[in-house]
Amino acid sequence: MMYGTQIVTQRGRAAVVLVLAVVALAGIAFGDAPASPEPERLNDLLTRTANQTSGFLDQFSDVKCTEQVRQEKLGKDDKVEIKEDSTYDYLVILTNQAGELNLSESRIPVRAAKPDRKNTPMLLSNGFATLFLVFHPYYAEAFKFTLAGAEIVGGRALEKIRFEHIPGMKSPAALALRGREYPLELSGTAWIDPQTGSIAKIEAGIADTLQDVGLKSLNSEIDFAPVPFPDSKQVYWFPAQARVEVETPRQHWRNLHQFTAYRKFTVSTEEQVINK
């Protein structure tokens, strides 16, 4: 199925949409390890991260949180010209029918931003908290992964993995513009706990391959934090904040997302039989 991550200029004509394709396929193994001084350690870490990502998807769909979004329109010297703040009840709904994974994002406005008087186009960015799907087994062979050293972050020793999309292979993201889709050559770095495979941070973007369709640059940064639940011994790292920056030849936007107050979300149904 197609899971849509949207980047849309509100109240404007242009629209940029990132489309993440997610497929649940059990038992898919990583291919031959890419060139690396330590291919076995890299492959072990990738396998651990893929397993953690698969399990995390189930947990992610069982919770909801509060999402606060600040939309910024930048001018010269990256000075903030306009900013708008919104708050949402946020959750990701995961279903699995006939072996196909369906992932949809739900946002219920709690406090919507008030448009400025000039009706200036702003950026609407959705779905970047799910960029961990780059490490889903379905996409492993579409990326080149390399170890990029270790780094101490918040007192924790993390391994850095550099990822780069292989041209011509399937991509988890595509630019949908004016009825056409352009595969995105995503590349970036992930900071991963070597023991658990949990992702602590991801930085991702694209090269200047889409300037001919009006996209000069796209960069994102997502931070994850551990969220314990009383009824679970397993502690997963959930999105804590995301920063998305998009630039066209004439416009420059930056959006900041904060995810807080995670809590379990359950849906109960009741069936009644009416006898006539």
N, C-alpha and C positions, 0 to 999 in steps of 0.2 A: 504494500500500500504506500501511499505518498503522505508523508507527514510534513505539513507546511510550516516553514519558519519565515515569517514575513518581515520585509523591510519596506515600508510604504511611506511615501511623502504625503502626509495628510493635507487635505485641502489644496492639493496640487495635482498636476496632470501625470507626472511621472510616477511609476510604481516599480519597485524592485522586490522580487519575491525569491527567497531561498527555499528550495524544496528538498527536504531530507527524506530519502527513501529508506525504509526500515523493513527488514525481512527477518523473521525468526526461523532459523534453520539450525536444528540440533546437530551436534557432532561434526561441525565443520572445523577442520584443523588449519593451522597456519601453514603456509607453504614453506619452501626453502627459506632459510634465514637469510636476510640481506647481508651484504658485505659488512663485516664488523669485526673488531679485534676480539670480541667476546660473543660470538653468535649464539652459543648455548645459553649464556646468561640472559641475553636479549630475548631469545625465544621463550625461555621460562617466564620472564617478566611479562611478555606480551600475552602468553597463555593465561597467566594469573589475572592480568588486567581484564582480559576478555571474559573470563568466568565471573569476575567481580561485577563487570558491567551488565552481564546477563541477569545476575541475581538482583542487582540494583534496580533494574527496570521494573521488576515486580513490586519492590518496596516503594519506588517513586510513584507508582499508580495508586498506592494505598494511603497517600497522605495529601494534605492540602496545606497551603501556607498563605501568608500575606506578602504580596508583591508591591513594592513602591517603585515607581518609575519617574525619573527626571529626564525630560526631553530638552535638549539644548541646541539652539541654532548659533553657530559660531561665525564670527566675522574675521576681520584682519587680526593677525597675530594670535589667532585662536581665542579671541575675546568673546565671552558669552554675550550675545545680543538679546536673545529671548530664551526664557526657560519656562517650562510647564511641569507641574507635579501631579501625579495621579496615584491612586491606590486601588488594588484589586484583590479579590479572593481568587487564588490561583491553584489549579490542580491539573494533573495530566491523567487522562483516562486511557487505560490499557485493556484491550480485549484481544482474544485469540480465537479466531473462528476458522475452522478447516485448515489449521496449520499456518494461518496468515496473521501476523502481528498487526494490530491496529492501534495507533498511538495518536491521540488528539489532545489538544491543549484547550483548557477552558479558563476564561477570565471573566469574572463578574465585577463590574465597577463598584467600588465603595466610595471613592471620591474622584470624580472625573476632572481633568484639567479644563480650565476656562480658556478658550482661544483668545489670542490677542486681537486687538482692534483692527490691525492691518491684515488679518487673515493670512499670516505668513505660513508657508508650508513647513511642517515639522516631520520628523522621522518617527515612524512606528516600527519598533523592532520586537519580534516575538520569537521565542524558541531557542535562543542562543544558550540557555542553560542546559540544553541537551546535546551540546557538541561532543560530549563524551562518547557518543555513538560512533565516532571515528574509530574507536577501538573495538566495535562490535565485530565478531568473527566474520560476518558476511562481507566486510570491507577490507579485511586484512591484506588480501592479495592485491588490492588496488592502491596500496600505499607502501612506500619505502620507509622502514623504521630504522633508526640508528640511535645508539646510546650517545648521550651528550654530557655525561659526567654526573657527579653527585652534587647536591647542594643542601645546606642546612636551612630549613625554613620553619620558623616558629619552634626551634628546638628539635625538629625532626629531620632525620637524614632521608632525603628523597632522591630518587633517580630521575634524571631528565631524559625523556625520549623525544627525539626529533621525528616528525612525520612529514612526508611530502607525497602528494598525489602523483601517481604514475600516469602520464599523458596517454590517452587512448583507452584507459580502463574505466570501469564504472566509478562514479563519484557519488558520495552521499549527499551532495548539494548541487543545485543547479539554479542559475539565474533565469527567472521567468520574466520576460519583458516583451510587451506588445505581441503576445500570442506565441512567442518562441521561447525555447529553453536552451540555456548555454551552460554546459557542465563547468563547475568551478574547480580550479586547481588549488584546493586547500593545502596549506602547509602551516606548520607551527611547532610548538613544543608543549609537552605535558610533563608535569611534575607528579611522580607516582611513588607511593609507599611500596618499597620492594618486598615487604613481607606479606602484605594483604592484597596488593594490586589496586588499592583505592587511589583515585585521582584527586589530587589536592588543588591543581591549577592547570588551566589550559590557556595558551595564547595561540590564536589562529587568524589567518588572513589569506588574501590572494595577492598574486603578483599583478603587474600592470598589463594583464592580458585582455581586459574588457573595456579599455578606454574607447574603443570604437563604438561601443553601445552606451557610452556616457557614464561608466563607473570608473572613477580614477583610483580609488582605494577603498578597501574594506578591512578593518581590523577589529578583533574582539579579544577580550580577556575575561575568563570566568574563574572565580575562586570558589572552592568547595570547603565545607566545614563539617565535622562529625556531629550527627544528631542522634542521641540515644533515645530509645523509647522504653518505658517500664516493662512492656510485655515481650521484649526481644533482647536476647543476649548479643546479637550481632549489631554492631554499630556501623552504619553506612555514612558516607560523606555526601551531603546534599549541596546543591548550589546555594551559595551565600550571597554572591553578587556577580553581576555581569556588566561589562563595559563594552559598548559597541560604537564604533566610529566609522562613518561613511562620508566619502568626499567625491563630488562630481566636479567638472570644470568650473561650475558656478556656485555650488552650494557645499556647505560643510556642516555636518550634524554630529552630535555625540549624545548617546543615551546611557543612563546609569540605572541598572535594575538592582534592587535589594530584596532578598527573599528571607523572611523571618517567620517566627511563630509556627513552625511545623507541627502538625498534629495529625493523628490517624483519621482517615476518612473512610467511612463504610456506607454502603447503600443497601438498604433492606427493602425487600419486595414482599407483597402479600397478595395471594391469589384467593379469590372467592368464587365459589360455584353457586350459581343462582338456579334453583329448581323452579321450573315453570309448571 
